Amino acid sequence: MKDTAAAKKIFLIYSAAAAVIFAAIMLVYSRGISAPLDDAFIYFQYAKNTAAGHFMEYVREEGYSSGATSLFYALLLTPFALVFRGESIIYVTYIIGAASLFFTAYYIFLSVLKLTSKKEYAYLAAFVCAANGNVLWGYFSGMEIGMFGAFLAAAFYYLMVKPGTLKSAAALTLLGLIRPEGYALAMLLVFSRIANTLISRKKENLYVYIIPAAVGSVHYILNFIFTGDFMPNTMRAKSNFSLFYFAHTDIAAQGFALFNRFIDIIFNGGAEHYFPKYAFFVFLLGVLPGAYKEIKNKNAGAFTNGIIMFFAGVLLTVFSSFATVHNYRYTMPFTVVYSVFLIYGVFIIMESMKFRTTGGRNLYFGAIAALLLVFNLFTVAANAVNFGRDCRDIKSQSISAGRWIKENIKDDAKIAINDAGAIAFYSEKRVFDLVGLVTNGQARIFQNGKAGVFEEIERVKPDYFMVHVGWFNYEPYTIFKKPRLKEFNIKREPPYFVVGSPEVCVAADFSLFNSGDTMKTKGAFEGNYIIKDSIDVCDMRSEEKHNYKIWTKFVSEYPGNLLEEGSTAQAAPGETVLDAGRITSGGEEFTVSGITAGNDLRIARRAFDPALNSLIISVDGVKAAEWKTEEKKGFNEMFIDIPGGFIKNGKVKVRIEAANQNRYNVFYYWFLQKEKGE
């Protein structure tokens, strides 16, 4: 009790001091209030609007959206938004960060003390994690990173000392509430406790684990009720498994490759300044022998839990297209478990060595502790600078952009953005999130690529764009009205840049919106043909309506997206088309509806720079024609007739396949038949 009381006091003072120092760094570098990443302002926006009576509405009066990955964190900030108006709410996050840092250090201390019975190892483990500069960057970033780390540390401790109790269930519940990977991890741990009880036949109250399972599901149920999708928009926008086209084997291979990279560069000191070189081997020494003994004895405990928490936890973060951004913030909380077994590995090494005197042992331990803590000093120095620069850059771009919009753009304007946080928070304008974090339904379209996003822009028709051109560079097309209205640049990028490319504001140019929706060739209408159906390729709504599928000849290759602007050979002189399409070496399949059985079906297709090719057309599984195309430049519209004998119903399935390995592209399909009576 005396040791834990002293530890509490030390960790409390340290955590408070760290919060004050990082808040001061923010103020000095940004000359005001900021955050090191834009995403923090997404939580502030939800908290502000919820406090004003608009429950989880990002844009008021537009309804619930699931852009807060952590519903728990957004709601936690909500009551503070009633008191801390505007940007001052960021000071609350420093208090939350300090509290999270305290509990993280404290539970790591308790865990290692339980494992080793030696307080010096417990203190070392606590500070290896809590005094790591990367961890400090994350805990004071304004995000939920710190809370996730604290709940992870608490869950590890209570599962070790009090499994099957309300405390262990509460810790798992909080872990499951804070982030989606936390819920997945909590459920894995619950299943491991169930399996352990069945195998070891030791009594454990499994009913308490219903609490984390039920409570953690609330966020997903709310999402489904309000949006029709269980998953938060953030997961849809960032998960590799939400890509429009992918092969599970490829995604798994990429994920495991990234996992190995994380292990090397972060946990084994390969490149990033997280831990010293070869530290991962000491971690393995700390966790594997204990896990082997637990498995051998058929009784899972701290070591088995540690393996699940660390390895499964890191794996859960790597299947994201954003896994490497923001100082590896998604993986950062798992340094908690890593630190426990890294220092336990040091303990095993020390215990295996024979020392003649206690002084010799203490000297050796002191040298190891000094190595780890001095290394941490370098991480703190580097990340303190990175933190300040990141705050400065967010202030220079996203915050400045939001303030400029508030003062210069009319209130009823709709603004298309790609960084959803500070711009919406400061401007208080209607925004359309091109990435889809805060705009329901847009995340899956974002995964369809820049060309697919353009098709949705044609529907939304935003008045302005405020985007990083590195994200959505539509400047080469007649969609950005020239010149730029405003541009926000950063003079230099820190090593772990958060923003980077220029953030520009332009008015939207509507002149070519929907220019690709009409067929330009007049020849397709000759013979009294009229359009019965059409597919706007790369427009997900049109594709879904027609059950459109596209594939490549080889699994390792994926269909590509195209966004092209130019004249059409069959169009009137000077007429320009801006349209999105797809390119593949394989084929397509779709349904055509509203046609007349027995009548010839004319299929017209728009392509860009079509190549010499041969396409096999099948109707309802029967080969109907071979479509040979010539090599041409620019947009071209061509058509082929399918004899009426192949059209058995008013709705048919059409399959088009490349007869060779040449790639072909398509931007639009039209399906025509003669008018009645012809």
Phi and psi in degrees as a GROMACS rama.xvg file:
@    title "Ramachandran Plot"
@    xaxis  label "Phi"
@    yaxis  label "Psi"
@TYPE xy
-64.86  -41.7937  LYS-2
-63.8483  -42.8351  ASP-3
-69.7046  -35.3011  THR-4
-64.9077  -42.9779  ALA-5
-65.1483  -40.0426  ALA-6
-63.4561  -42.0378  ALA-7
-57.1713  -44.9958  LYS-8
-64.1646  -44.4228  LYS-9
-63.3248  -46.2726  ILE-10
-68.0052  -34.089  PHE-11
-64.8329  -46.89  LEU-12
-63.948  -44.1861  ILE-13
-62.8133  -45.7638  TYR-14
-64.0644  -42.3463  SER-15
-64.5484  -42.0753  ALA-16
-64.5383  -40.8129  ALA-17
-62.6257  -41.3046  ALA-18
-63.2721  -43.5313  ALA-19
-63.5817  -43.7661  VAL-20
-64.3181  -45.2137  ILE-21
-71.9225  -31.2965  PHE-22
-65.0563  -38.8839  ALA-23
-65.8813  -39.5382  ALA-24
-60.9091  -43.326  ILE-25
-57.8832  -48.4536  MET-26
-65.4112  -38.6581  LEU-27
-69.3259  -47.79  VAL-28
-72.8086  -43.799  TYR-29
-92.6144  -8.10649  SER-30
54.4884  43.979  ARG-31
156.084  -162.642  GLY-32
-89.7472  133.925  ILE-33
-157.049  -172.201  SER-34
-143.99  157.628  ALA-35
-78.2691  -4.55859  PRO-36
-151.388  150.638  LEU-37
-68.0211  -29.6745  ASP-38
-59.5938  -26.2628  ASP-39
-59.3012  -35.0078  ALA-40
-71.8938  -18.3675  PHE-41
-62.8528  -44.7031  ILE-42
-64.1083  -40.3124  TYR-43
-63.4127  -38.6005  PHE-44
-66.2216  -44.6275  GLN-45
-63.0857  -42.4939  TYR-46
-63.3253  -43.5566  ALA-47
-61.5001  -46.808  LYS-48
-71.8208  -37.7656  ASN-49
-64.6888  -40.4055  THR-50
-62.9613  -27.374  ALA-51
-88.3007  6.32638  ALA-52
96.5761  9.17688  GLY-53
-111.511  85.6805  HIS-54
-58.6557  114.947  PHE-55
49.1025  37.7148  MET-56
-96.9767  126.432  GLU-57
-81.9805  -44.6335  TYR-58
-109.026  120.965  VAL-59
-59.1638  139.685  ARG-60
76.1537  4.47272  GLU-61
-105.438  3.67381  GLU-62
87.955  170.62  GLY-63
-57.6204  137.859  TYR-64
-137.098  157.458  SER-65
-107.761  43.5891  SER-66
-80.8556  -5.59381  GLY-67
-94.741  106.957  ALA-68
-56.4729  -37.5863  THR-69
-109.999  98.1319  SER-70
-59.9938  -38.434  LEU-71
-57.7828  -46.4154  PHE-72
-68.1174  -40.5045  TYR-73
-61.5887  -42.6706  ALA-74
-72.333  -30.9229  LEU-75
-62.6897  -37.5046  LEU-76
-76.2496  -19.3676  LEU-77
-57.6243  -51.5595  THR-78
-61.6562  -30.5861  PRO-79
-69.3097  -27.694  PHE-80
-67.389  -19.4216  ALA-81
-72.0726  -26.9515  LEU-82
-102.835  -47.6523  VAL-83
-91.9207  95.8696  PHE-84
-80.9729  145.213  ARG-85
65.573  -144.681  GLY-86
-71.9947  -12.7832  GLU-87
-64.1785  -14.6898  SER-88
-61.8954  -18.898  ILE-89
-63.2124  -26.5731  ILE-90
-65.5119  -28.8807  TYR-91
-63.7381  -36.1759  VAL-92
-67.3322  -26.9991  THR-93
-71.3629  -34.5759  TYR-94
-67.5849  -44.4211  ILE-95
-63.1085  -40.6672  ILE-96
-62.4201  -41.4038  GLY-97
-65.6315  -43.084  ALA-98
-63.1324  -41.396  ALA-99
-64.3188  -40.5306  SER-100
-64.4546  -40.7303  LEU-101
-60.3792  -51.2735  PHE-102
-69.1101  -33.6784  PHE-103
-60.2762  -51.7484  THR-104
-61.88  -41.241  ALA-105
-66.0471  -45.1183  TYR-106
-73.433  -31.3841  TYR-107
-63.6431  -43.8037  ILE-108
-56.8632  -49.3765  PHE-109
-63.0384  -39.358  LEU-110
-65.3784  -47.4298  SER-111
-71.5843  -33.3632  VAL-112
-62.4895  -39.2653  LEU-113
-66.033  -39.4118  LYS-114
-74.44  -35.5779  LEU-115
-112.145  -22.2441  THR-116
63.7821  19.9601  SER-117
-127.996  120.068  LYS-118
-69.9226  -26.7401  LYS-119
-65.1606  -36.6624  GLU-120
-70.489  -36.4558  TYR-121
-64.0762  -43.6624  ALA-122
-64.9912  -42.0977  TYR-123
-62.1503  -45.0121  LEU-124
-61.9064  -42.932  ALA-125
-60.4001  -43.3708  ALA-126
-83.0829  -24.2393  PHE-127
-59.3917  -36.7843  VAL-128
-85.8747  -56.6459  CYS-129
-70.9222  -19.588  ALA-130
-105.572  16.5703  ALA-131
-83.6167  130.478  ASN-132
-61.3037  -34.6497  GLY-133
-64.9641  -42.1792  ASN-134
-63.9217  -42.6281  VAL-135
-62.7724  -41.0344  LEU-136
-54.8987  -46.6093  TRP-137
-69.8269  -41.3258  GLY-138
-67.9661  -25.9638  TYR-139
-110.88  22.5086  PHE-140
-82.3166  -8.00152  SER-141
88.6067  0.608468  GLY-142
-99.942  -177.299  MET-143
-88.6466  9.64677  GLU-144
-56.0218  -47.8364  ILE-145
-62.8714  -42.2862  GLY-146
-64.8995  -38.6452  MET-147
-60.988  -44.763  PHE-148
-62.3011  -41.6775  GLY-149
-65.8522  -44.2804  ALA-150
-65.8097  -35.0972  PHE-151
-64.7706  -43.5233  LEU-152
-64.0062  -40.7865  ALA-153
-66.712  -43.0161  ALA-154
-62.1474  -41.7265  ALA-155
-60.908  -45.1586  PHE-156
-65.8975  -48.2614  TYR-157
-72.1606  -29.7803  TYR-158
-69.4357  -25.1112  LEU-159
-78.993  -43.2359  MET-160
-100.834  -27.3939  VAL-161
-140.791  57.8682  LYS-162
-66.2006  145.663  PRO-163
79.2499  11.8048  GLY-164
-108.613  168.845  THR-165
-61.9406  -32.8693  LEU-166
-65.2663  -43.6817  LYS-167
-67.1429  -37.9121  SER-168
-66.9184  -38.9492  ALA-169
-64.8527  -41.5496  ALA-170
-63.6042  -42.5723  ALA-171
-66.6773  -35.4007  LEU-172
-62.5193  -47.4794  THR-173
-64.0464  -38.6486  LEU-174
-62.0733  -41.4744  LEU-175
-72.7219  -24.789  GLY-176
-79.7093  -28.5031  LEU-177
-77.1532  -36.3531  ILE-178
-151.568  155.793  ARG-179
-57.8266  -42.1151  PRO-180
-67.5257  -24.8989  GLU-181
-66.6346  -39.8939  GLY-182
-67.6285  -43.7876  TYR-183
-60.7241  -41.3461  ALA-184
-67.6625  -41.2715  LEU-185
-61.0029  -40.3809  ALA-186
-68.8262  -36.3448  MET-187
-61.5306  -41.5505  LEU-188
-68.1922  -37.3175  LEU-189
-63.4249  -45.5749  VAL-190
-62.4359  -35.1329  PHE-191
-67.8595  -35.0253  SER-192
-68.7158  -38.6395  ARG-193
-64.6328  -46.5071  ILE-194
-61.9934  -40.1061  ALA-195
-63.8973  -40.2975  ASN-196
-65.6074  -40.649  THR-197
-68.2337  -38.846  LEU-198
-78.8392  -46.6894  ILE-199
-82.0128  -20.7991  SER-200
60.0939  24.8897  ARG-201
-89.4351  142.846  LYS-202
-71.8959  131.609  LYS-203
-150.915  133  GLU-204
-72.6468  98.04  ASN-205
-80.9383  -17.0266  LEU-206
-63.8573  -28.0636  TYR-207
-65.9873  -21.6245  VAL-208
-76.3473  -6.41946  TYR-209
-64.5391  -30.122  ILE-210
-61.4677  -55.5707  ILE-211
-63.1378  -33.58  PRO-212
-65.0622  -43.2865  ALA-213
-75.8195  -48.5894  ALA-214
-65.9889  -40.6656  VAL-215
-65.3258  -22.2182  GLY-216
-80.8751  -11.4616  SER-217
-58.2589  -43.5497  VAL-218
-58.4543  -43.0922  HIS-219
-71.728  -35.0072  TYR-220
-66.6502  -43.1817  ILE-221
-59.9111  -43.6896  LEU-222
-58.7093  -43.475  ASN-223
-67.1905  -40.504  PHE-224
-61.9181  -43.9029  ILE-225
-91.9043  -25.2535  PHE-226
-122.405  -13.6553  THR-227
82.0894  5.32118  GLY-228
-131.804  128.294  ASP-229
-65.672  -37.524  PHE-230
-80.2931  144.146  MET-231
-63.8386  152.454  PRO-232
-54.9707  -36.2431  ASN-233
-61.2445  -38.1464  THR-234
-71.2723  -39.5835  MET-235
-62.1885  -37.2646  ARG-236
-77.0201  -26.5245  ALA-237
-111.741  -18.9204  LYS-238
-75.378  134.126  SER-239
-65.3339  -21.527  ASN-240
-80.8833  -0.214899  PHE-241
-103.171  2.99584  SER-242
-57.9596  147.906  LEU-243
-62.7467  -39.7338  PHE-244
-132.973  132.345  TYR-245
-163.191  160.976  PHE-246
-111.197  129.555  ALA-247
-55.1795  -37.5563  HIS-248
-65.8878  -38.4424  THR-249
-66.7792  -44.2609  ASP-250
-62.4831  -42.1569  ILE-251
-62.6292  -44.164  ALA-252
-62.6792  -42.7271  ALA-253
-64.5872  -40.1919  GLN-254
-64.3247  -44.9991  GLY-255
-68.5242  -32.5291  PHE-256
-65.0968  -40.9906  ALA-257
-68.753  -36.4629  LEU-258
-59.4173  -47.1766  PHE-259
-62.1979  -36.0867  ASN-260
-65.8164  -43.5239  ARG-261
-59.2319  -45.1396  PHE-262
-57.994  -42.5983  ILE-263
-72.5153  -54.0042  ASP-264
-81.1962  -25.3867  ILE-265
-100.352  -57.2256  ILE-266
-88.113  -14.2847  PHE-267
-115.396  13.7923  ASN-268
66.4227  25.3226  GLY-269
-68.0785  -35.8217  GLY-270
-146.041  -48.6143  ALA-271
-84.8093  157.569  GLU-272
-91.3305  69.811  HIS-273
-104.456  -57.1422  TYR-274
-137.106  159.373  PHE-275
-65.6001  163.53  PRO-276
-58.8909  136.504  LYS-277
67.0379  14.9168  TYR-278
-63.7566  -27.9566  ALA-279
-62.8394  -32.6167  PHE-280
-69.0376  -33.0822  PHE-281
-68.9241  -39.8307  VAL-282
-58.2254  -46.9193  PHE-283
-61.815  -37.9582  LEU-284
-63.0673  -31.9626  LEU-285
-77.1271  -30.6565  GLY-286
-105.662  -34.2835  VAL-287
-70.3731  -47.173  LEU-288
-59.4831  -41.5116  PRO-289
-64.6248  -40.7336  GLY-290
-64.9702  -38.2232  ALA-291
-61.6616  -43.402  TYR-292
-64.3975  -40.8393  LYS-293
-64.9253  -42.831  GLU-294
-66.3626  -40.2712  ILE-295
-62.5556  -38.5093  LYS-296
-86.5115  2.86207  ASN-297
54.7372  45.2008  LYS-298
-149.707  93.3052  ASN-299
-66.9323  138.741  ALA-300
-144.992  -142.36  GLY-301
-58.2279  -40.6627  ALA-302
-72.4184  -41.7206  PHE-303
-64.8679  -43.1036  THR-304
-59.921  -40.0673  ASN-305
-62.1816  -42.1093  GLY-306
-63.8212  -44.1551  ILE-307
-62.4054  -48.439  ILE-308
-62.8001  -43.0372  MET-309
-78.2078  -58.7228  PHE-310
-69.0163  -45.8605  PHE-311
-67.8439  -37.7376  ALA-312
-61.7925  -47.3299  GLY-313
-65.508  -40.1631  VAL-314
-60.6668  -36.1049  LEU-315
-66.1243  -19.521  LEU-316
-95.7478  -16.1674  THR-317
-84.1027  -13.252  VAL-318
-89.826  44.1539  PHE-319
-130.051  138.326  SER-320
-69.7382  -9.70386  SER-321
-110.319  17.0287  PHE-322
-62.5888  -26.1552  ALA-323
-98.9001  1.17975  THR-324
-87.3301  165.621  VAL-325
53.6299  51.4178  HIS-326
62.5269  31.1324  ASN-327
58.3427  45.8276  TYR-328
-66.2748  -26.1683  ARG-329
-70.771  -32.5966  TYR-330
-86.5047  -20.4135  THR-331
-51.5279  -44.4041  MET-332
-59.7647  -23.9767  PRO-333
-77.4036  -1.95766  PHE-334
-64.8468  -19.3479  THR-335
-60.4485  -55.4002  VAL-336
-67.7456  -38.905  VAL-337
-58.5775  -43.6248  TYR-338
-64.7582  -36.9996  SER-339
-58.1864  -50.6392  VAL-340
-85.3527  -19.3528  PHE-341
-62.5708  -47.2409  LEU-342
-74.9659  -30.7819  ILE-343
-65.9307  -33.3767  TYR-344
-63.2363  -40.2184  GLY-345
-61.4459  -41.5098  VAL-346
-59.7643  -43.9658  PHE-347
-62.2607  -42.4376  ILE-348
-61.5009  -45.9378  ILE-349
-64.1755  -40.1227  MET-350
-69.8847  -25.4878  GLU-351
-82.0216  -12.6089  SER-352
-94.3925  147.388  MET-353
-103.775  124.757  LYS-354
-115.963  141.092  PHE-355
-72.5775  -34.2154  ARG-356
-133.088  158.88  THR-357
-63.9676  -35.4157  THR-358
-61.5181  -39.1808  GLY-359
-64.7068  -41.3805  GLY-360
-61.5887  -46.0034  ARG-361
-63.6203  -37.9675  ASN-362
-64.7751  -42.9314  LEU-363
-65.5357  -45.0469  TYR-364
-62.4461  -40.9874  PHE-365
-61.3525  -36.8466  GLY-366
-66.7013  -42.6102  ALA-367
-64.8032  -45.2402  ILE-368
-61.4186  -41.4656  ALA-369
-63.2119  -41.6424  ALA-370
-58.931  -47.5649  LEU-371
-67.4184  -42.541  LEU-372
-75.0455  -35.4189  LEU-373
-66.5537  -38.7922  VAL-374
-58.3874  -41.8889  PHE-375
-61.5113  -35.5533  ASN-376
-58.8592  -39.8902  LEU-377
-66.4302  -38.6026  PHE-378
-65.8268  -36.5652  THR-379
-66.9231  -44.8322  VAL-380
-61.2223  -45.6069  ALA-381
-65.5257  -44.1654  ALA-382
-78.6183  -24.3035  ASN-383
-63.3734  -41.9318  ALA-384
-67.614  -45.4685  VAL-385
-59.5108  -41.7014  ASN-386
-59.9168  -47.8353  PHE-387
-63.12  -44.1282  GLY-388
-64.3123  -41.429  ARG-389
-63.0631  -42.041  ASP-390
-61.0832  -44.2092  CYS-391
-60.5369  -41.7249  ARG-392
-72.4313  -37.1631  ASP-393
-63.7111  -39.0661  ILE-394
-64.2975  -40.2706  LYS-395
-71.729  -29.9136  SER-396
-108.029  -78.503  GLN-397
-61.2939  -46.6778  SER-398
-67.3342  -45.0468  ILE-399
-62.1887  -37.6888  SER-400
-64.1216  -44.082  ALA-401
-61.3752  -43.4867  GLY-402
-66.7387  -39.2278  ARG-403
-63.9797  -42.6618  TRP-404
-61.2643  -42.7655  ILE-405
-57.5951  -37.8628  LYS-406
-88.7134  -20.7443  GLU-407
-122.217  -11.6646  ASN-408
-112.656  136.842  ILE-409
-62.7036  153.266  LYS-410
-65.5024  -33.1136  ASP-411
-88.4425  6.54969  ASP-412
-75.3453  148.545  ALA-413
-106.639  128.859  LYS-414
-116.859  123.987  ILE-415
-83.6686  128.694  ALA-416
-133.183  163.922  ILE-417
-120.017  -21.6342  ASN-418
-105.282  107.902  ASP-419
-83.4687  -12.9223  ALA-420
-76.8103  -82.7327  GLY-421
-64.9207  -34.1429  ALA-422
-60.3487  -47.7312  ILE-423
-69.3124  -39.9112  ALA-424
-63.6098  -43.4125  PHE-425
-86.957  -32.9428  TYR-426
-82.058  -31.5602  SER-427
57.2392  35.6128  GLU-428
-106.924  170.483  LYS-429
-75.6053  124.007  ARG-430
-120.076  150.436  VAL-431
-120.147  114.508  PHE-432
-84.6152  109.878  ASP-433
-62.5337  -30.738  LEU-434
-77.9769  -28.7929  VAL-435
93.9654  12.2653  GLY-436
-64.7499  -41.8109  LEU-437
-115.852  0.306613  VAL-438
-111.583  110.754  THR-439
-58.4472  137.085  ASN-440
85.676  -15.4703  GLY-441
-81.6056  -23.2115  GLN-442
-59.463  -44.3962  ALA-443
-67.8158  -30.0424  ARG-444
-71.792  -38.4345  ILE-445
-58.1573  -37.969  PHE-446
-68.5733  -11.1941  GLN-447
-85.0534  -1.26552  ASN-448
94.5482  169.782  GLY-449
-59.8903  -36.8828  LYS-450
-65.6395  -42.4864  ALA-451
-64.6853  -36.9778  GLY-452
-63.9791  -38.37  VAL-453
-57.2822  -42.0985  PHE-454
-59.8884  -35.9287  GLU-455
-73.7795  -35.3473  GLU-456
-58.6229  -36.5955  ILE-457
-59.7129  -32.5144  GLU-458
-78.798  -44.7704  ARG-459
-72.1014  -37.6622  VAL-460
50.5988  65.9618  LYS-461
-66.4015  152.521  PRO-462
-79.1282  -32.488  ASP-463
-141.249  159.059  TYR-464
-116.054  136.698  PHE-465
-131.705  94.533  MET-466
-138.026  156.264  VAL-467
-75.8763  121.995  HIS-468
-65.1299  -18.6199  VAL-469
-70.9963  -19.4783  GLY-470
-91.1259  -54.2553  TRP-471
-129.682  83.2377  PHE-472
-87.2796  86.3892  ASN-473
-95.3035  8.13326  TYR-474
-61.2728  -32.4342  GLU-475
-68.1667  -9.89332  PRO-476
-109.961  160.853  TYR-477
-80.3485  73.1601  THR-478
-140.209  -32.4233  ILE-479
-92.8135  118.815  PHE-480
-75.8471  128.636  LYS-481
-92.9349  151.69  LYS-482
-82.8439  -179.795  PRO-483
-63.2658  139.331  ARG-484
-76.3419  -36.7178  LEU-485
-158.133  148.067  LYS-486
-137.049  134.571  GLU-487
-120.493  116.37  PHE-488
-116.688  157.763  ASN-489
-108.692  141.933  ILE-490
-72.1592  -32.6165  LYS-491
-152.569  153.065  ARG-492
-104.892  132.197  GLU-493
-71.0408  168.068  PRO-494
-54.4647  -37.5318  PRO-495
-110.302  72.3372  TYR-496
-66.0851  144.504  PHE-497
-100.087  -37.7534  VAL-498
-112.02  -93.3457  VAL-499
110.406  -85.5099  GLY-500
-69.4141  156.349  SER-501
-57.1336  139.787  PRO-502
-102.64  118.69  GLU-503
-122.923  150.414  VAL-504
-115.11  127.526  CYS-505
-137.218  153.879  VAL-506
-77.3747  148.447  ALA-507
-77.7736  138.1  ALA-508
-101.448  112.006  ASP-509
-89.4814  -0.305375  PHE-510
-61.0066  -30.8928  SER-511
-109.583  7.77617  LEU-512
-61.8435  131.843  PHE-513
64.4443  16.2307  ASN-514
-67.4292  -21.5952  SER-515
-87.9647  -1.12369  GLY-516
-81.5758  -13.1229  ASP-517
-109.315  141.529  THR-518
-78.7306  133.687  MET-519
-93.6702  -28.1208  LYS-520
-74.0822  128.279  THR-521
-83.9279  -22.6911  LYS-522
-62.2073  -28.2893  GLY-523
-67.4948  -20.401  ALA-524
-92.7005  -8.77359  PHE-525
-62.9609  142.096  GLU-526
88.8695  19.8195  GLY-527
63.9462  36.4773  ASN-528
-82.7787  142.45  TYR-529
-129.106  156.022  ILE-530
-76.6531  126.119  ILE-531
-102.929  -29.1657  LYS-532
-158.6  163.535  ASP-533
-158.742  155.72  SER-534
-127.097  121.446  ILE-535
-86.7614  95.8748  ASP-536
-65.503  138.129  VAL-537
83.2416  -6.48098  CYS-538
-90.967  110.625  ASP-539
-62.7841  -33.1289  MET-540
-66.4223  -44.5077  ARG-541
-66.1764  -40.7632  SER-542
-65.1772  -42.4953  GLU-543
-65.4223  -36.6419  GLU-544
-60.4682  -31.3718  LYS-545
-105.876  13.3974  HIS-546
52.105  42.17  ASN-547
-71.947  134.319  TYR-548
-134.095  147.308  LYS-549
-140.152  145.167  ILE-550
-146.574  168.082  TRP-551
-110.463  168.572  THR-552
-72.9603  -28.0427  LYS-553
-120.812  139.763  PHE-554
-63.2987  -35.5084  VAL-555
-72.1086  -8.26292  SER-556
-106.971  149.115  GLU-557
-122.809  148.931  TYR-558
-58.6168  140.797  PRO-559
-100.234  165.459  GLY-560
-108.348  148.326  ASN-561
-133.086  140.516  LEU-562
-128.886  113.998  LEU-563
-128.497  150.204  GLU-564
-132.849  133.002  GLU-565
172.073  -179.439  GLY-566
-81.9548  157.087  SER-567
-109.269  134.613  THR-568
-54.9901  -34.3348  ALA-569
-93.8962  -1.75495  GLN-570
-82.2603  169.038  ALA-571
-66.1159  151.46  ALA-572
-54.4015  132.033  PRO-573
83.5539  -7.06509  GLY-574
-78.0423  130.743  GLU-575
-117.481  145.095  THR-576
-119.538  136.345  VAL-577
-120.975  116.756  LEU-578
-149.889  156.082  ASP-579
-108.42  147.751  ALA-580
-152.278  -172.829  GLY-581
-127.841  155.409  ARG-582
-133.764  139.106  ILE-583
-155.269  163.797  THR-584
-107.504  1.47827  SER-585
-105.445  -92.438  GLY-586
-175.639  -176.815  GLY-587
-138.508  160.413  GLU-588
-146.937  140.121  GLU-589
-162.849  166.477  PHE-590
-106.006  144.475  THR-591
-117.597  127.861  VAL-592
-121.457  167.98  SER-593
74.6569  20.5578  GLY-594
-104.963  170.603  ILE-595
-105.304  124.562  THR-596
-61.8578  139.51  ALA-597
89.3245  -14.4798  GLY-598
-92.2682  147.418  ASN-599
-58.1284  143.715  ASP-600
-115.128  120.954  LEU-601
-97.1303  122.663  ARG-602
-105.96  118.73  ILE-603
-108.778  142.317  ALA-604
-137.026  137.337  ARG-605
-100.489  131.666  ARG-606
-133.161  164.232  ALA-607
-119.968  127.187  PHE-608
48.1542  53.1496  ASP-609
-60.8592  144.295  PRO-610
-102.259  168.675  ALA-611
-64.3887  120.206  LEU-612
-154.925  166.184  ASN-613
-135.661  121.025  SER-614
-115.612  132.049  LEU-615
-93.4862  124.469  ILE-616
-107.4  126.533  ILE-617
-119.352  144.37  SER-618
-121.487  119.863  VAL-619
51.0075  41.105  ASP-620
86.2556  0.552787  GLY-621
-113.959  129.432  VAL-622
-62.5181  127.056  LYS-623
-114.894  -28.2814  ALA-624
-167.564  162.318  ALA-625
-119.441  122.022  GLU-626
-103.678  107.657  TRP-627
-95.9885  133.29  LYS-628
-120.124  151.583  THR-629
-101.242  161.039  GLU-630
-79.3436  125.398  GLU-631
-142.935  171.333  LYS-632
-112.342  149.068  LYS-633
73.1186  -168.284  GLY-634
-71.4838  135.953  PHE-635
-139.162  142.221  ASN-636
-116.645  128.353  GLU-637
-132.775  159.666  MET-638
-145.714  159.987  PHE-639
-142.196  147.999  ILE-640
-101.509  133.047  ASP-641
-104.307  121.92  ILE-642
-55.5422  145.001  PRO-643
-60.6379  -22.7495  GLY-644
-62.9628  -21.7557  GLY-645
-86.1761  -10.5979  PHE-646
-97.1121  90.4221  ILE-647
-85.3901  -22.1659  LYS-648
-139.613  174.578  ASN-649
-78.6368  -4.76387  GLY-650
-140.213  122.086  LYS-651
-128.839  156.829  VAL-652
-101.709  122.707  LYS-653
-107.265  135.518  VAL-654
-125.379  128.542  ARG-655
-121.737  126.199  ILE-656
-131.807  141.643  GLU-657
-72.5189  127.068  ALA-658
-73.5486  -17.9737  ALA-659
-129.495  -164.026  ASN-660
-96.0105  7.20711  GLN-661
-69.0583  140.159  ASN-662
-79.3887  146.352  ARG-663
-137.365  158.507  TYR-664
-128.875  160.367  ASN-665
-147.388  138.502  VAL-666
-114.656  -27.8007  PHE-667
-158.977  145.256  TYR-668
-120.028  138.577  TYR-669
-124.666  144.159  TRP-670
-123.137  119.052  PHE-671
-122.007  148.442  LEU-672
-139.765  162.258  GLN-673
-67.3533  150.597  LYS-674
-64.4151  157.599  GLU-675
-57.815  138.157  LYS-676
92.5243  -11.8586  GLY-677
